[in-house]
């Protein structure tokens, strides 16, 4: 009985450390590339299937294998990612973005650009902008209604 208690005590001490860095969805090349340009990985859902970047033009393509819906923090806006998202990326700036829409004020709006502004991200929707803390996008969300693959 004493050995069992010692084992359980050790297990309870070690278990949190052994799973603290466990990530069921390791970052894709697209997620890593986001961080190289000063963006958090949570701008993209976890289900990236393919990613390409033209180093000369900075044009990128992200494929998800199908459309994807997520809820964006902190205001719980519904966002949809098309099967393919395209744009241009530079240091602290994503422009010419195509393939991401958000439901706000009873209408779908296309996000056309994103800027990293210190501790905030500035989302461009046509001529309008919305600013949100980077801390809301530190984890890559799963697509809603899809099961995690093992």
C-alpha positions as a Markdown table, in Angstrom:
| # | Residue | x | y | z |
|---|---|---|---|---|
| 1 | Unk | 0.0 | 0.0 | 0.0 |
| 2 | Unk | 2.8 | 2.4 | 0.9 |
| 3 | Unk | 4.5 | 1.7 | -2.5 |
| 4 | Unk | 1.3 | 2.5 | -4.3 |
| 5 | Unk | 0.9 | 5.8 | -2.5 |
| 6 | Unk | 4.5 | 6.7 | -3.3 |
| 7 | Unk | 3.9 | 5.8 | -7.0 |
| 8 | Unk | 0.7 | 7.9 | -7.1 |
| 9 | Unk | 2.5 | 10.8 | -5.5 |
| 10 | Unk | 5.3 | 10.7 | -8.0 |
| 11 | Unk | 2.9 | 10.3 | -10.9 |
| 12 | Unk | 0.9 | 13.3 | -9.8 |
| 13 | Unk | 4.1 | 15.3 | -9.5 |
| 14 | Unk | 5.5 | 14.3 | -12.9 |
| 15 | Unk | 2.3 | 14.1 | -15.0 |
| 16 | Unk | 1.7 | 17.9 | -15.4 |
| 17 | Unk | 5.3 | 18.4 | -16.6 |
| 18 | Unk | 5.1 | 15.5 | -19.1 |
| 19 | Unk | 2.0 | 16.9 | -20.8 |
| 20 | Unk | 2.6 | 20.6 | -20.5 |
| 21 | Unk | 4.4 | 20.9 | -23.9 |
| 22 | Unk | 2.3 | 18.2 | -25.6 |
| 23 | Unk | 0.6 | 19.6 | -28.7 |
| 24 | Unk | -1.8 | 17.3 | -30.6 |
| 25 | Unk | -1.4 | 19.5 | -33.7 |
| 26 | Unk | 2.3 | 20.5 | -34.1 |
| 27 | Unk | 2.6 | 23.7 | -36.0 |
| 28 | Unk | 2.7 | 23.4 | -39.8 |
| 29 | Unk | 5.1 | 25.2 | -42.0 |
| 30 | Unk | 2.5 | 27.9 | -42.5 |
| 31 | Unk | 2.2 | 28.4 | -38.7 |
| 32 | Unk | 6.0 | 28.6 | -38.4 |
| 33 | Unk | 6.1 | 31.1 | -41.3 |
| 34 | Unk | 3.6 | 33.3 | -39.5 |
| 35 | Unk | 5.9 | 33.6 | -36.5 |
| 36 | Unk | 8.9 | 34.4 | -38.7 |
| 37 | Unk | 6.9 | 37.5 | -39.9 |
| 38 | Unk | 5.8 | 38.5 | -36.4 |
| 39 | Unk | 2.4 | 37.0 | -36.2 |
| 40 | Unk | 0.9 | 34.5 | -33.8 |
| 41 | Unk | 0.0 | 31.0 | -35.0 |
| 42 | Unk | -3.6 | 31.4 | -34.0 |
| 43 | Unk | -4.4 | 33.4 | -37.1 |
| 44 | Unk | -4.7 | 30.0 | -38.9 |
| 45 | Unk | -6.7 | 27.0 | -37.9 |
| 46 | Unk | -4.8 | 23.9 | -37.0 |
| 47 | Unk | -5.9 | 22.0 | -40.1 |
| 48 | Unk | -3.4 | 23.3 | -42.7 |
| 49 | Unk | -2.9 | 20.6 | -45.4 |
| 50 | Unk | -0.5 | 22.5 | -47.7 |
| 51 | Unk | 1.4 | 25.8 | -47.7 |
| 52 | Unk | 3.5 | 27.5 | -50.3 |
| 53 | Unk | 5.3 | 30.9 | -50.3 |
| 54 | Unk | 6.9 | 32.6 | -53.3 |
| 55 | Unk | 10.1 | 34.1 | -51.7 |
| 56 | Unk | 10.4 | 36.7 | -54.5 |
| 57 | Unk | 6.8 | 38.1 | -54.6 |
| 58 | Unk | 5.9 | 37.2 | -50.9 |
| 59 | Unk | 2.7 | 35.6 | -52.2 |
| 60 | Unk | 1.4 | 32.7 | -50.2 |
| 61 | Unk | -1.2 | 30.0 | -50.5 |
| 62 | Unk | -2.6 | 28.0 | -47.6 |
| 63 | Unk | -4.8 | 24.9 | -48.3 |
| 64 | Unk | -7.0 | 23.4 | -45.6 |
| 65 | Unk | -8.5 | 20.5 | -47.6 |
| 66 | Unk | -11.9 | 22.0 | -47.2 |
| 67 | Unk | -13.6 | 25.0 | -45.8 |
| 68 | Unk | -13.2 | 25.7 | -42.1 |
| 69 | Unk | -15.3 | 27.6 | -39.5 |
| 70 | Unk | -13.9 | 28.9 | -36.3 |
| 71 | Unk | -15.0 | 31.3 | -33.6 |
| 72 | Unk | -12.7 | 34.3 | -33.2 |
| 73 | Unk | -11.9 | 35.6 | -29.8 |
| 74 | Unk | -12.6 | 37.7 | -27.8 |
| 75 | Unk | -16.0 | 38.7 | -29.3 |
| 76 | Unk | -16.9 | 35.3 | -30.6 |
| 77 | Unk | -17.3 | 36.3 | -34.2 |
| 78 | Unk | -17.8 | 33.4 | -36.6 |
| 79 | Unk | -15.1 | 33.2 | -39.2 |
| 80 | Unk | -14.9 | 31.0 | -42.3 |
| 81 | Unk | -11.7 | 30.0 | -44.1 |
| 82 | Unk | -12.1 | 28.9 | -47.7 |
| 83 | Unk | -10.5 | 25.7 | -48.8 |
| 84 | Unk | -7.7 | 28.0 | -50.1 |
| 85 | Unk | -6.5 | 31.3 | -48.6 |
| 86 | Unk | -4.1 | 33.5 | -50.5 |
| 87 | Unk | -2.3 | 36.8 | -49.9 |
| 88 | Unk | 1.0 | 38.5 | -49.5 |
| 89 | Unk | 3.1 | 38.4 | -46.3 |
| 90 | Unk | 5.8 | 40.7 | -45.1 |
| 91 | Unk | 7.2 | 41.7 | -41.7 |
| 92 | Unk | 4.2 | 42.6 | -39.6 |
| 93 | Unk | 1.9 | 42.8 | -42.5 |
| 94 | Unk | -0.4 | 40.5 | -44.5 |
| 95 | Unk | -2.1 | 42.1 | -47.5 |
| 96 | Unk | -4.2 | 41.2 | -50.5 |
| 97 | Unk | -5.8 | 38.5 | -48.3 |
| 98 | Unk | -8.5 | 36.4 | -49.9 |
| 99 | Unk | -10.4 | 33.5 | -48.4 |
| 100 | Unk | -11.2 | 34.6 | -44.8 |
| 101 | Unk | -14.6 | 36.1 | -44.0 |
| 102 | Unk | -16.2 | 37.0 | -40.6 |
| 103 | Unk | -19.8 | 37.4 | -39.6 |
| 104 | Unk | -20.4 | 40.7 | -37.9 |
| 105 | Unk | -23.3 | 43.1 | -37.8 |
| 106 | Unk | -25.6 | 40.7 | -39.6 |
| 107 | Unk | -23.3 | 40.5 | -42.7 |
| 108 | Unk | -20.3 | 38.5 | -44.0 |
| 109 | Unk | -17.2 | 40.7 | -44.3 |
| 110 | Unk | -14.0 | 39.7 | -46.1 |
| 111 | Unk | -10.8 | 40.3 | -44.1 |
| 112 | Unk | -8.4 | 41.9 | -46.6 |
| 113 | Unk | -5.4 | 42.4 | -44.5 |
| 114 | Unk | -3.8 | 42.0 | -41.0 |
| 115 | Unk | -1.1 | 44.2 | -39.4 |
| 116 | Unk | 0.9 | 43.4 | -36.3 |
| 117 | Unk | 1.0 | 46.5 | -34.1 |
| 118 | Unk | 3.0 | 45.7 | -31.0 |
| 119 | Unk | 0.8 | 43.8 | -28.6 |
| 120 | Unk | -2.2 | 44.1 | -31.0 |
| 121 | Unk | -3.4 | 42.8 | -34.3 |
| 122 | Unk | -5.2 | 45.1 | -36.7 |
| 123 | Unk | -7.7 | 43.4 | -39.0 |
| 124 | Unk | -8.6 | 45.2 | -42.2 |
| 125 | Unk | -12.1 | 44.8 | -43.6 |
| 126 | Unk | -12.2 | 47.1 | -46.6 |
| 127 | Unk | -11.7 | 50.6 | -45.3 |
| 128 | Unk | -12.6 | 49.7 | -41.7 |
| 129 | Unk | -10.3 | 48.2 | -39.1 |
| 130 | Unk | -10.6 | 46.3 | -35.8 |
| 131 | Unk | -7.9 | 45.9 | -33.2 |
| 132 | Unk | -7.5 | 42.9 | -31.0 |
| 133 | Unk | -4.8 | 41.7 | -28.5 |
| 134 | Unk | -2.2 | 39.3 | -29.9 |
| 135 | Unk | -2.8 | 37.2 | -26.7 |
| 136 | Unk | -6.2 | 36.1 | -28.1 |
| 137 | Unk | -4.4 | 34.3 | -31.0 |
| 138 | Unk | -1.6 | 32.4 | -29.4 |
| 139 | Unk | -3.1 | 28.9 | -30.1 |
| 140 | Unk | -4.2 | 27.6 | -33.4 |
| 141 | Unk | -7.9 | 26.7 | -33.2 |
| 142 | Unk | -9.4 | 23.5 | -34.6 |
| 143 | Unk | -12.1 | 23.8 | -37.3 |
| 144 | Unk | -15.5 | 23.5 | -35.7 |
| 145 | Unk | -17.5 | 20.4 | -36.4 |
| 146 | Unk | -14.5 | 18.4 | -37.5 |
| 147 | Unk | -12.9 | 15.7 | -35.4 |
| 148 | Unk | -9.2 | 15.9 | -34.6 |
| 149 | Unk | -7.2 | 13.4 | -36.6 |
| 150 | Unk | -5.0 | 11.0 | -34.7 |
